Each structure stands twice: as C-alpha cells, then as structure tokens.
Amino acid sequence: MQPIRAAWHQVCLAVGMDKQTIADHLALAERHVTEGQAHVAKQRGLIESLRGRGHDTAQAEALLVEFESALHLQIEERDRLIEELRERPP
C-alpha cells in the first residue's frame, strides 16, 4: 500500500468511516470522474475546432493540461476509495 493510501486507511479506521460512507464518497468520486472526462473531451474538440479554423490553441491547450491533471487526481481518488471498500471488513 502506498504511504498516502496507508495513512488514509488509518484515518478511515480512526474516525470510523463505515462502508456506506465510503460508498457514498465513491459515488461522488465516480461522478467527478465522469464530469472530468466530459470536460477533457469537450476541450479536445474545441482545440481541434480552433486548429481547423487556423486559430491559436495555446490557451486552450494549457487549459486542457489543467483538466487532464484534475481528471488524473479524480481517478486516483476514485481508485483509492475502491481499494478502501475492498479492504474494509464487512
């Protein structure tokens, strides 16, 4: 287990986060991932449209990098919650 995940696991145990609470957090994380994927796809489409019309795409590409970074963090959080549910005793 990675150090951050191990620390989070200990926090969850210490505060008594039950499986339902973790599942609720997971549902929210899943929504964030879905929304993040939509933002990335829309931004990629915008970049292609701008590029196709001969416009500068530098700012749009910089924003895409930010969206992709946020999506990466959202996916990590979702995966951490999935692992936490698997490790949680019934």
Phi and psi in degrees as GROMACS dihedral restraints (atoms count N, CA, C in turn):
[ dihedral_restraints ]
;  ai    aj    ak    al  type     phi  dphi    fc
    3     4     5     6     1   -66.7    20    10
    4     5     6     7     1   152.6    20    10
    6     7     8     9     1   -54.7    20    10
    7     8     9    10     1   -42.3    20    10
    9    10    11    12     1   -66.8    20    10
   10    11    12    13     1   -42.1    20    10
   12    13    14    15     1   -65.9    20    10
   13    14    15    16     1   -38.6    20    10
   15    16    17    18     1   -63.1    20    10
   16    17    18    19     1   -42.2    20    10
   18    19    20    21     1   -64.2    20    10
   19    20    21    22     1   -43.3    20    10
   21    22    23    24     1   -62.9    20    10
   22    23    24    25     1   -40.8    20    10
   24    25    26    27     1   -58.0    20    10
   25    26    27    28     1   -43.6    20    10
   27    28    29    30     1   -65.9    20    10
   28    29    30    31     1   -38.7    20    10
   30    31    32    33     1   -62.7    20    10
   31    32    33    34     1   -45.6    20    10
   33    34    35    36     1   -59.6    20    10
   34    35    36    37     1   -42.1    20    10
   36    37    38    39     1   -66.1    20    10
   37    38    39    40     1   -41.5    20    10
   39    40    41    42     1   -66.3    20    10
   40    41    42    43     1   -39.8    20    10
   42    43    44    45     1   -89.5    20    10
   43    44    45    46     1    -3.6    20    10
   45    46    47    48     1    73.8    20    10
   46    47    48    49     1    33.9    20    10
   48    49    50    51     1   -66.5    20    10
   49    50    51    52     1   117.3    20    10
   51    52    53    54     1   -85.5    20    10
   52    53    54    55     1   173.3    20    10
   54    55    56    57     1   -60.3    20    10
   55    56    57    58     1   -36.8    20    10
   57    58    59    60     1   -65.8    20    10
   58    59    60    61     1   -41.0    20    10
   60    61    62    63     1   -64.2    20    10
   61    62    63    64     1   -42.8    20    10
   63    64    65    66     1   -63.9    20    10
   64    65    66    67     1   -42.3    20    10
   66    67    68    69     1   -62.4    20    10
   67    68    69    70     1   -37.7    20    10
   69    70    71    72     1   -63.9    20    10
   70    71    72    73     1   -43.3    20    10
   72    73    74    75     1   -64.1    20    10
   73    74    75    76     1   -37.6    20    10
   75    76    77    78     1   -64.4    20    10
   76    77    78    79     1   -41.5    20    10
   78    79    80    81     1   -60.5    20    10
   79    80    81    82     1   -42.1    20    10
   81    82    83    84     1   -65.6    20    10
   82    83    84    85     1   -42.0    20    10
   84    85    86    87     1   -63.2    20    10
   85    86    87    88     1   -39.1    20    10
   87    88    89    90     1   -61.8    20    10
   88    89    90    91     1   -41.5    20    10
   90    91    92    93     1   -63.4    20    10
   91    92    93    94     1   -41.8    20    10
   93    94    95    96     1   -62.4    20    10
   94    95    96    97     1   -40.5    20    10
   96    97    98    99     1   -63.9    20    10
   97    98    99   100     1   -45.6    20    10
   99   100   101   102     1   -60.6    20    10
  100   101   102   103     1   -45.2    20    10
  102   103   104   105     1   -65.7    20    10
  103   104   105   106     1   -39.8    20    10
  105   106   107   108     1   -63.0    20    10
  106   107   108   109     1   -41.2    20    10
  108   109   110   111     1   -62.7    20    10
  109   110   111   112     1   -38.6    20    10
  111   112   113   114     1   -65.7    20    10
  112   113   114   115     1   -41.0    20    10
  114   115   116   117     1   -62.1    20    10
  115   116   117   118     1   -44.4    20    10
  117   118   119   120     1   -62.4    20    10
  118   119   120   121     1   -46.1    20    10
  120   121   122   123     1   -62.8    20    10
  121   122   123   124     1   -43.8    20    10
  123   124   125   126     1   -63.1    20    10
  124   125   126   127     1   -41.7    20    10
  126   127   128   129     1   -66.6    20    10
  127   128   129   130     1   -39.4    20    10
  129   130   131   132     1   -62.1    20    10
  130   131   132   133     1   -40.8    20    10
  132   133   134   135     1   -63.7    20    10
  133   134   135   136     1   -40.6    20    10
  135   136   137   138     1   -62.8    20    10
  136   137   138   139     1   -42.4    20    10
  138   139   140   141     1   -61.8    20    10
  139   140   141   142     1   -44.7    20    10
  141   142   143   144     1   -63.0    20    10
  142   143   144   145     1   -39.4    20    10
  144   145   146   147     1   -64.5    20    10
  145   146   147   148     1   -46.6    20    10
  147   148   149   150     1   -60.8    20    10
  148   149   150   151     1   -46.1    20    10
  150   151   152   153     1   -61.1    20    10
  151   152   153   154     1   -42.2    20    10
  153   154   155   156     1   -63.7    20    10
  154   155   156   157     1   -26.4    20    10
  156   157   158   159     1   -97.5    20    10
  157   158   159   160     1     7.1    20    10
  159   160   161   162     1    79.5    20    10
  160   161   162   163     1    18.0    20    10
  162   163   164   165     1   -89.0    20    10
  163   164   165   166     1   158.0    20    10
  165   166   167   168     1   -68.2    20    10
  166   167   168   169     1   133.9    20    10
  168   169   170   171     1  -112.5    20    10
  169   170   171   172     1     8.4    20    10
  171   172   173   174     1   -57.0    20    10
  172   173   174   175     1   -49.4    20    10
  174   175   176   177     1   -67.1    20    10
  175   176   177   178     1   -40.4    20    10
  177   178   179   180     1   -64.6    20    10
  178   179   180   181     1   -38.4    20    10
  180   181   182   183     1   -69.8    20    10
  181   182   183   184     1   -37.1    20    10
  183   184   185   186     1   -63.3    20    10
  184   185   186   187     1   -40.6    20    10
  186   187   188   189     1   -66.3    20    10
  187   188   189   190     1   -37.6    20    10
  189   190   191   192     1   -59.4    20    10
  190   191   192   193     1   -42.1    20    10
  192   193   194   195     1   -59.3    20    10
  193   194   195   196     1   -41.8    20    10
  195   196   197   198     1   -64.8    20    10
  196   197   198   199     1   -44.2    20    10
  198   199   200   201     1   -60.4    20    10
  199   200   201   202     1   -43.8    20    10
  201   202   203   204     1   -65.1    20    10
  202   203   204   205     1   -38.2    20    10
  204   205   206   207     1   -64.3    20    10
  205   206   207   208     1   -45.0    20    10
  207   208   209   210     1   -62.9    20    10
  208   209   210   211     1   -41.3    20    10
  210   211   212   213     1   -61.9    20    10
  211   212   213   214     1   -41.3    20    10
  213   214   215   216     1   -59.1    20    10
  214   215   216   217     1   -43.9    20    10
  216   217   218   219     1   -65.5    20    10
  217   218   219   220     1   -39.1    20    10
  219   220   221   222     1   -64.5    20    10
  220   221   222   223     1   -39.7    20    10
  222   223   224   225     1   -66.5    20    10
  223   224   225   226     1   -41.6    20    10
  225   226   227   228     1   -60.0    20    10
  226   227   228   229     1   -43.3    20    10
  228   229   230   231     1   -64.2    20    10
  229   230   231   232     1   -44.6    20    10
  231   232   233   234     1   -58.7    20    10
  232   233   234   235     1   -46.8    20    10
  234   235   236   237     1   -65.0    20    10
  235   236   237   238     1   -35.4    20    10
  237   238   239   240     1   -65.3    20    10
  238   239   240   241     1   -41.1    20    10
  240   241   242   243     1   -67.0    20    10
  241   242   243   244     1   -38.5    20    10
  243   244   245   246     1   -60.2    20    10
  244   245   246   247     1   -44.7    20    10
  246   247   248   249     1   -64.6    20    10
  247   248   249   250     1   -40.1    20    10
  249   250   251   252     1   -62.0    20    10
  250   251   252   253     1   -41.0    20    10
  252   253   254   255     1   -63.3    20    10
  253   254   255   256     1   -41.1    20    10
  255   256   257   258     1   -63.7    20    10
  256   257   258   259     1   -36.6    20    10
  258   259   260   261     1   -83.0    20    10
  259   260   261   262     1   -18.4    20    10
  261   262   263   264     1   -71.6    20    10
  262   263   264   265     1   128.5    20    10
  264   265   266   267     1   -65.1    20    10
  265   266   267   268     1   152.6    20    10
